[in-house]
């Protein structure tokens, strides 16, 4: 290719062969440490040969797509011809460019694709050729899935997902010799970047106890209770499922009706209390709410049998009882986030069916699904075969490892949450930037075998709650049982709880519903303090099942949805009283917030 004879990177190796050779030896040495960190727990029997069932699922799924194309020779030949024509077009285009002609590329990356931003991906004929050949192949593979007929929707969804994982993994941007930026870095530093990278790799495998736990931020820069989860409060209750935190008031008057926040247990609650600038909890306290938050336990094998019923009874219902004793108020407002909201919805239906509906006066659901027909990208992991395999793995330990769920979430956005960090950490040898949100994202939690199995089978797989077929504590419940006022927030770019799915669920409630759509995604659309004046939200006078139809009738407001929610909840009941002191009414103060449960590492 043009310019290769004057390649300064090759000359740099010749000028420094001794240093380069020494660093290559160090690379292999650190690589050996990484291999040892991977093998040691397996040799000690701490890690089993898990993962083969996932490979079987991938092969079986892609085989169904391949079968469609191979059973008709003419169709298979047409597909292969299409690919080779694309290759030949790129080759001819490159030859013309090498001859000095100006030729537009045959295929270009998406504008949002950050992998090929380095100028040499366009200016250097060799790297431009690699880039276009890769993109042509990736697009062709996606077309093979999309155009395959005679396969069901779920198989197609899985095939699209697996093809995406494979093509993203094989991108030339992920390898030193085919990424111009990595080549420059390696040559200019005499491979010092790879020495650091292999060291990081060994450390991350050791940190993951034999599995690669990709660092997404500088973990040493953060401490829960230090510079994260710092809103003052006290733990006032704890059991085998959770701790209950009460926060100190900062206003002289507070609303009589307390506020209970039910976070997801898939991640830790402090996403709602990241730091003073981003804390929904701190902000709610400042508005005059007496805020209580459930902090779920990070379970081990001793909690294996704790199921949805336990999380309802020992989590939400015991917390409500403790709040009643602490505040002398028999009715609360409740907020549920993600799966915490799903648990809250089922609890509300249970309370209605058992004559206890007055215990919760209003419910706020943040990116919460109660109907799973249009559930998000996680559906790719949910079918009877995959759930059965997961249950077998969970039953061996008594829980689902936190890293497994974290990896699943990362795979939904592989370029942003996996390969960007592989390149940065292990090939460039750099530390990632400190980012509190990514620290929280990596601070994973385990899930009890019984609870996770209940969640996947009854909700994701069989959608039993929306059908009125779900049984909890011996009672059949449905979203239609919920008659209290509800505030439901969806986020426009949510791939975990899509707005379409959240809206359909909201349409099932029997009481008054305020549906709000926020800009951004599952986290940023929720954690959006008013001071930032970021994003926007939409409101409309009535609930419609079709999201596009609802949006066409909606009004857009710039900024955070938090003040809109606060106004809604105060309109329901604005009675106030003097601020409540922590420890009042003989409430035992167990420890300072954020408590000990949230500090347990998975």
N, C-alpha and C positions, 0 to 999 in steps of 0.2 A: 504494500500500500504506500501511497505517497508520503514522503517524509520519514519513512522508517530508517533510512540510512543515517539520518541525523538525530536519531532519538536520544535526547540528553539523559534519559533514565538509564539506558544501557551503558552509556559512557560513565555514569555515576557508579555503577557496579564495578566497572573496570578500575576506576580510580580508588576504590575502597574495598577490595576483595576480602581483606582480612577481617575487617569489622563486620562486613556483611555475613561472612561465613560464621563468625562467632555468634552473631545474633540468630542465624538460622539454627545453630546448635541449641541455643537457649529456647527457641520456639519449640523444638522437638522435646526438650526437657520439660517445659511447661505443659506441652501436649500430653506427655506421659503422666504428669500429675493429674491432668483432667481425666485421662482414662482410668487412673487408679481411683479417683473420687467416684467415677461412675461404677466401677467394678466392685469396690469394697463392700458396699451394703448388699450387693447380690451374692457375693461370696460368703457373707455372714448370714444369709437367709433373711435379711431385713427387707429385701425387695424380691418380689416374685417375677416370673416371666410374663408380666402383664403387657398388654398392647397388641398381642396377636389377634384378638377378637376385633380390634379396630381396623387392622390391616385387612382382615377377612371381609369386613363391611365395605371397605373401599374397593377391594377387588370385585366383590359381588356386584356392587352398584355400577361400577364402570363397565363390567362385563355385560350388563343388561343393555347399556348404550351401544357397546361394541357389537353385540349380537344383532341389533337392528341394522347396522351398516353392513355387516359381513354376510348376512343371510341372503343378500341380493348382490351378486358380483358386480353388476352394472352400477349400482348405487355406490358400492365401495370404491370402484374405479373412478367414478365421478368425483367423490370426495378427495381421493388422493391426487387426482389431476388438478383440482382446484388449489390444493396446497402447493404443488410443484409449480403451477403457473405463478402463484404469488412469489415463490422463491426466485424463479427466473426473472420476474419483473424487478425484484430488488437487486439481483446480480447485474442485470443489464443497466439499471439505473446507476449503480455504483461504478461500473466501468466507464460510463459517460462522464461521471463526476471526476474520475481519475484522469480522464482525457481533457479536462478543463471546461466541460460543458456545465451549465447551470440547470440542474434537474430537481424538481420538487420531490420530496420523499414519497414513496409508495404508501407507507403507513406511518402514522405519528401517534405518540402517546397522548393520553387524555391530559387536558390542561392542569388537572388536579394531581397528576402523577408526579411526585417529587423525585423519583428514582433517577430520572434522566435529565436533571437540570444542569449538570456540568456542561460547559460549552463544547468539550471534546466529543460528547455524544452526538453532536451535530457537525462539528467542524472537521473531525478526524474521520476519514473514510472507513477505516477499519472498525471503529467503535460504532459509527452510524450504521454500518452493515450488520454488525451483531445485534444492535438495538432493533432494527427493522425486522431481521429474521426472527428474533424472539417474539416481537409483537404480532407478527404474521402467524406464527405457530400458536400463540396463546389465543388469538382471535379465532383461529380455525378450530381449536379444541373446544372453545365455548360454543361455536356454531354447531359442532357435532352433537353436543348435548341438546341445544335448543331445537335442532331440526329433527332429532330422533322421535319417531312416532311409536305408538304402542307401548309406552311406559307411563306409569301412573305419576301423578303430580308430586308425590313425596319422593319417589325415586329420582325424578328429574331435579328436585330441589337438592337432594343429597349429591347427585352427580355434579351439578353446577358448583356446589360448595367444594367438593373434593378436587375438581379440575382447577378451581381458583387457588386452592392451597398448593397444588403441584406446580402450576405455572408461576405463581409468585415465588415459590422456593427456588425454581430453576432460572430466575431472572439473572442475566449477566451482571447486574448491579450487585449481586451477592457474592461475587468471587473476585479475588485480587487480580488475576490475570486478565479479566474481561471487564474491569471497571477502571476507567482512566484516572479517577480521583484516588482510588485505592493504590493503583500502580505508582502514581506520583508520590503519594505518602510513603509507600514502602521503599521506593528507591531513594528518596531524599533523606529518609531517616535510617537507611541501611537496615530495614526490617525491624527497627525498634518498636514500631507500632504493633507488629505481630507478636513480639515478645510480651508486650503489655497485654495484648488481646488474649493470648493463651493463658496468661496469669489470671485475667478476669474470668475466663471460661472455667478454669479449675476452681476458682473461688465460688462461682455461681452454681456449679454442679455440687460442690461440697455443701453450700448453703441449702440446696434443694434435696440433700440427703440421697444423692444418687440420680436425681432428675435435674435437668437444666432449669433453673429458676432465673430467667433473664432479668437483670436489673434494669429498671426503667427510670430510676432516679437515684440520687445520692442518699441512700438510706441513713447514713450517719448524720445527716443534717436535720433529721426529724425525730421527735420523741412525743409519743402520746402522753398527754398530761404535762408536757414541757412547752412545746410550741404548737401542738395540735390538741384539740379537745380541751380548751383552757377555760371555758365558761364556768364560773364558780358554782359549785353545788355539792350535794352530799348523796351518797347511796343510802337509801332508807329501807330497802328490802332486798333479799336475795334468796334464791332457791336453786334447784338443780337445772333450771332452764335459763334464768336471767337474773340480772340486778335491775333495780328501779332507782333512777336518779331524780332527785328534785333539785331545781336550780334556784339560786338566791334571787330575790326580787331586787330591782333597781329603781322601781317607782314607789311612791308613797301609797298609791291606790292600785289595786289589781282587780281584775274581773273575778266575780264570784265563781264562775264556772271554770274549773281547771282544764288544762290541755295535756293530753297524753299522746306522745309520739311513738308509733310502732314502726321501727325501721326494719329493713330486711336483715335476715341472719346470714344471707349469702355473702354479704360484706359487713363491715363494722359500722356502728351507728354514727361515728364521728364524721361521716361525710356531711352531716348536717351541723357540724361544729368544727370545721377544718381549722379556721383561725378567726380572730375577731372580725376581720373584714368580710369573711364569707359565711359566717355562722348564722344559719336560719334560727337555731335555738337562741342564741344571744339576741338576735333581732326581735324574736317573739317575746322574750322576757322584757325587752325595752318597750314593747307596745303595751305592756301591762298584763300579759298572760302569766299565770302560774304554771310553769312548764315542767312536765315529768317525761322522762325518756326511758324506754326499755333498752337495756344493753344485754344482748343475748350472750349466752355462754359459748365459748369455743369448745365444742364437745370432744370427748375422747370415747374410748370403747365402753366406758361405764354408762354413757347416755345412749347406747345403741337403740334401745327400745322406745326412746322419747319420740312420739309421733305428733301429728298435727293437733290431736286432741290435747296432749300435754302442753304444747305451745299455746294453745288457746286458754286452757284452764290455769296453768301455772304461770303463763306469761301475761296475757291481756287481763283475764278475769281476776287473778290475784292482785295485779297491779291496780285495777279499779277499786278493789276492796281496800287496799292500802291507802290509796288516794282519798277515799271516803273517810277513813279514820284520821288521816292527816289534816284534811281541809274541812271536814264536817259538811261536805257537799256530796250528795248522792248521785249527781248527774255530771258528766264530763263532756267535753269536746274531744274528739279523737282524730289523729292524723296517721295515715298508713302510707308507707313508701314502698313501691314495687311489691315483692312477695309479702312484705309486712302489711301492705294494703289488702292483698288477697286474703291473708289470715284475718284481718280486721273485718272484711266484708262477710266472711263466713261466720265470724263471731257475732256480728250484728244480726245475721239471719237466725242464728241459734238463739240469741237473746229474745228476738221477736217470737220465735216459735215456743219458747219456754216462759213467756209472760214477763220478761225482764227488759223490755225494750227501753224503758225509761232510764236505764243506767248510762246510756250514751245518747246525748241530745243531737249531736251533729257529727258527720264523718267527712274527712277530707282525704281523698285518694290521689296520691302522686304517682304518675306513670304506673298505674295498677291495672292488671287484667283480672276480670272475673269471668269473661268469656274467652276461650282459647282457640276459637275457630280460625282466627286470623293472627295467631300469636307470631312473635318475631322470629328472627333467624335461628334462635335456639331450637326451633322445631326440627332442624336438620339432625339433631342428636336424639330425637324422640320417635321411636317406633317400638313395637313390642320386642323385637330382637335386641335392639340396643339397650332398652331399659332392663331387660332380663340379664344381659351381660353385666350391666352396671350394678344391678342388685346383687349378683353373685360376688362381685368384687367388694361391694360395701359390706356385705354380710361377713366376709372374711375378717374385716377390721372392726366393723361396728359403725363405720362412718365413711363418708366420702371425703377424700383428702382435699384440702383447700386448693392446692395447686392444680388439681384436675379441673375444677370449675373455673379457676383463673385462666388456665390455658384455653378452655372452651371460649371464654369471653374474648381473649386475645385473638383467637382464630377467626372471629367474626370480622376483624379488621387487621388482617395479617401484615400488610405493608406498614401500617402506622404503629402497631403494637408488638410486632415480632421482628420483621426483617430490618426495619430502621435501626433497632437496637442491636441486632446481630452485627450489622455493618459497623455501627458506631463503637460498640463495646469490644468486639472480638477481632475486627479487621482493622479499624482505625486505632484501636487501643485506647479510646477515650472514655472518660467517665461521663455518664449522662448528666444533664442539668438537674439541679434540685427543683422538684415540683411536688407540692404537697398532695395534689390530687392523685398523682401517679404513685406516691408513697402509699396512700390509702388503698389504691387499686392493687398494690402488691402485698398489702397486709391481709392476706387471705384468711378465710375461716373454714373449718371443717363443717360438715353437715351430718346429722345423725342418719343412720341407715333407714330407720322407720319413717322419719319425717320426709326425707328426700324421695323415698319410694312412693309415699302417699301423694306428694306433690306431682311427681312425674306421671304416675298412672292415672290418678283421679282427675287431674286438671289438664295437664298438657296432652296426655294421650287420649283420654276419654271425655274430657270437657263436661264432667258430670255436674258441676255446680250450676252452670247456666241451664242445664237440662232439668234441674230440680231433682236429680238422682243421687246427689252427694249426701252421705250419711256421716254426721259428726256427733260423737257422744250419744249414739243411738237415735238421733233426730235427723230426718231428711230436710235439707235446706236448699234455698234457691235465692238468686239475687232479687227476685220479685218480692221476697219477704221483707226487704229493707224499705222502710217507709219514712225514715227520718230525713231531714234535709242533708243533701250530699253536694260537696264541691269536688269535682273531678278534673285533675290536670293531666293533659297529655302533652307530649313534646313532638314537634314537627319532624325531627330527624331521628326519632327513636327507632333503633333496630332490635331492641330487646322487648319493649312493650309498644308496638306501633300505634300511632294515633288512631288508625282505623279500628284496631282491636279494642283500645280503651273506650272509644266512642260507642262501639256496639255494646260493650258491657254496661256503660252508663245508661244506655237506653232501656236496660232491663229493670232498673230500680223503680219501685212503685211510688216513692216520694218525690218532692221537688229536687231537681238536679241543676246545678250550675256547672256547665262544661266549659273549660277554658283550654285553649291550645297555646302553648308557649313555643317560642323559637328555640333553635338548637336541639340538643339530644337528651338522652336519658339522665345524664348527670348535670351538664352545664345549663340545661333548660330548667332544672329544678333549683340548683344552687346558683342563684342569680340575684345578688343583693341589689337593692334599689340604687345605692350610691354609684354603682358602676354604669347605670343607664344603658345596659347592653340588651340586645335582642328585642323582642316584642312579644305581645300576646294578643290572642283573638278571643272575642266573646260574641255570642249570638243569643237571641231571645228564647230559642227553643232547641230541644234535642232532635237531631235527625240521624238516621242510621248511616247515611252516605256522607263521608267526610268532605268530598268536593262540594256537595250541595250545601252542607253546613257552612263551609268556608265562604261560599259565595254570598251567604247572608250575614257573615260575621263582620264585626268592626275590629280594626287593628289599633292597638295602643303601643307606643314605643316604651321600652323599659321593662322592669320587673313586674311579675304577677303578684309578688308578695303583698303590696298595699291593697290590691284588689281583693285578695283572699281575706286580709285583716278586716276590711270594711264589711265583707260578706258575713264573717263570723260574728262581728260585733252587732250587726243588724239583727241577728238571731236573739241575742241577749247581751245587753250592755250593763247589767247590774254590777256595781263595784263594791269593794270593801277595803279595809286597811290591808296593807301588804302582809303576807304570811311569813312569819319567821321560821327558819329551818329548825326542826326539833320541837315545834309546837305540838300540843296535844299529846305529849309523852311519846313522840315519834323518836325511835332510836336511830341515831346517826352512825352508820356502820363505817364509813370511810369517805374520803374526799372524792368528788368527781375527778376524773372520769371512771373511777372504780378499777377494780383488779381484773374483772372478766375481759374487758376490752384490750388489756395488755397481754393476754395469753397469745403466743404465736402458734401458728399452725405448722 
